[in-house]
């Protein structure tokens, strides 16, 4: 009897008119251009933990994963925009001047600015505003536990409102369809089925290891750890109230711990189907109703092409040297002809 192939973890995300898939040793992006052709890009990936063992330690690996998600996500979005070939234009004089002054390519400058802005917006929405609400409430309510709970609920409400409002935009709705295509393809891969639109279509758009579930888990864990830190401050130092700056500083300091613990919890919840585990997964899955949409077969073809490229390399029609410019011919047929995938998300 042939030995069953060992499966590897596969993750991904939706990008502009496409999907990024990450295998243990490669990252692949597939997008569908306006003319209908699928374009592929594949880059080698090295897990930071393979270079620095301490980055693979429990909790620490969650922090590393959070940073990776941010950088990799922004980089993939930027790459997908270029692969579409609809925004190619000559850099402006200012962009050329800025690139010359900083000694870096304009792409890296823009990417750096985008990451800074994304972090700043996240800090404003999910740390500063809840901290401000908590400091105001603390003037009327003496219980730090109640104040922390309300601040956490405000944070969750902002997350849901933000996702819901962005989902009203047509371009974002299409991105959410590709998000659903990514999940269906990962499920198909996990089931060991041939990667075809017909097989992927039967699966759910909701996946327990989705980044959306991770975000919600971060919010919930932050409430729990915030409550613990508040009680410690009260018991050790007799603190009854926290100012806005104190709450803001505490949230920033706890963020790495929150991210690390959330990662470990999400990882544990994803590998069990016990009734209690399913109940704990349920809120994150429900939130994914806002960040995923049912994809069509053409979008599933793109997700499948991305996964095949991540796992097995670029097809012969799309050499690595021209990965960002050459379309992959008959991507659906190629995906169906690939051997069964070897991974799980």
C-alpha positions, -999 to 999 in steps of 0.1 A, spaced: 0 0 0 15 34 -10 24 56 19 0 85 24 14 118 15 21 141 44 2 173 42 15 208 49 -1 239 61 -14 263 34 -27 298 41 -37 327 20 -56 359 14 -76 377 -12 -58 403 -32 -69 426 -61 -88 404 -85 -70 373 -72 -57 352 -44 -23 348 -26 -14 313 -13 14 306 11 30 272 13 59 264 37 85 273 11 68 296 -14 43 324 -18 22 325 -50 -2 351 -63 -27 346 -91 -48 374 -106 -72 375 -135 -66 404 -158 -94 423 -175 -89 403 -207 -96 371 -188 -60 358 -186 -46 345 -153 -12 358 -144 10 341 -118 38 352 -96 58 329 -72 85 337 -47 105 316 -23 96 319 13 117 311 43 101 307 77 118 331 102 118 303 128 141 282 105 167 310 108 160 319 145 147 291 166 134 315 193 109 328 167 92 294 167 86 294 205 50 294 216 35 329 220 66 344 203 56 328 170 22 345 173 39 379 174 61 369 144 30 357 125 12 390 131 41 410 117 43 386 88 6 389 81 9 427 79 40 429 57 31 399 35 -5 412 31 5 447 20 32 433 -3 8 409 -19 -18 436 -25 8 458 -41 20 430 -63 -15 420 -74 -22 456 -85 9 456 -107 1 422 -121 -33 434 -133 -14 458 -156 -40 485 -154 -20 510 -132 13 510 -149 25 546 -154 57 566 -154 67 577 -118 61 614 -112 90 639 -107 83 639 -69 84 601 -68 117 600 -86 131 627 -63 119 609 -32 134 577 -44 167 593 -51 168 610 -17 160 579 2 182 557 -19 154 531 -23 130 522 -51 97 541 -52 79 508 -47 96 502 -13 89 538 -3 53 535 -11 51 501 6 67 516 38 43 545 38 13 522 33 23 500 62 28 530 85 -6 543 76 -22 509 81 -7 506 115 -16 542 124 -53 536 114 -54 504 134 -40 521 165 -65 549 161 -95 527 157 -88 498 180 -66 512 207 -69 550 210 -107 553 206 -115 524 231 -89 538 255 -105 572 253 -140 557 259 -126 537 289 -110 568 305 -143 587 302 -163 558 316 -138 554 345 -148 588 358 -184 575 364 -177 538 371 -153 527 398 -150 491 386 -119 486 364 -134 453 353 -166 470 339 -146 497 323 -123 472 306 -153 451 294 -170 481 279 -138 493 262 -134 458 247 -170 457 234 -164 492 218 -133 477 201 -153 448 188 -182 471 176 -157 492 157 -143 461 140 -177 449 129 -188 483 118 -156 488 98 -159 454 81 -196 460 74 -191 494 59 -162 485 37 -182 455 24 -206 480 8 -180 490 -17 -182 471 -50 -145 464 -53 -143 452 -17 -173 429 -23 -153 413 -52 -123 409 -29 -146 392 -4 -156 368 -32 -120 359 -38 -117 355 0 -144 329 -2 -127 312 -32 -95 310 -11 -113 293 17 -131 268 -5 -99 259 -23 -81 254 10 -109 231 22 -107 212 -10 -70 208 -5 -74 197 31 -100 171 20 -74 156 -4 -96 161 -35 -83 171 -69 -83 209 -71 -111 217 -95 -139 244 -94 -164 215 -92 -148 200 -61 -141 234 -44 -176 247 -50 -191 223 -25 -172 236 5 -180 265 29 -167 300 26 -161 300 63 -128 286 76 -117 282 113 -82 295 107 -92 326 88 -75 359 97 -109 374 104 -114 349 133 -79 358 145 -88 395 146 -120 388 167 -100 364 189 -74 392 195 -103 415 206 -116 389 230 -82 379 244 -74 417 249 -105 420 271 -94 390 293 -57 401 296 -68 437 301 -90 426 330 -62 406 345 -37 435 342 -63 459 358 -68 437 387 -31 433 392 -27 471 392 -54 474 417 -41 447 441 -4 456 439 -5 494 435 -41 502 446 -49 518 413 -86 527 410 -86 546 378 -65 547 346 -61 578 325 -64 578 288 -26 577 284 -22 549 309 -49 528 291 -33 536 258 2 526 270 -12 494 287 -29 484 254 3 489 234 24 470 259 -1 441 260 -4 439 222 25 414 216 12 391 244 -24 394 231 -13 385 196 9 356 208 -19 341 230 -45 346 203 -24 327 178 -19 297 201 -57 296 209 -67 299 172 -42 271 163 -56 249 190 -93 255 181 -86 248 144 -76 212 151 -105 199 171 -142 193 165 -152 189 201 -185 205 210 -169 231 233 -143 239 206 -170 244 180 -188 267 203 -156 288 208 -150 289 170 -186 300 163 -182 338 168 -152 340 144 -170 319 118 -201 342 120 -179 373 115 -166 357 83 -201 361 69 -191 398 65 -157 392 50 -165 364 25 -189 361 -4 -199 331 -26 -174 330 -55 -181 321 -91 -161 293 -109 -138 318 -126 -127 331 -92 -122 295 -80 -100 289 -110 -78 318 -99 -76 305 -63 -67 270 -76 -40 283 -99 -25 302 -70 -25 271 -47 -10 249 -74 17 274 -81 25 277 -43 27 239 -39 41 227 -72 58 257 -89 48 277 -120 35 259 -150 58 257 -181 37 284 -199 46 309 -172 84 308 -165 96 323 -132 116 349 -150 85 365 -164 61 355 -137 46 389 -133 40 395 -169 31 362 -187 -4 347 -184 -9 310 -175 -28 293 -203 -58 271 -195 -54 276 -157 -85 256 -148 -73 226 -169 -39 227 -154 -53 229 -119 -75 198 -125 -45 180 -139 -22 186 -109 -17 158 -85 -36 159 -52 -24 188 -30 -2 181 0 -14 206 25 -38 221 49 -43 257 56 
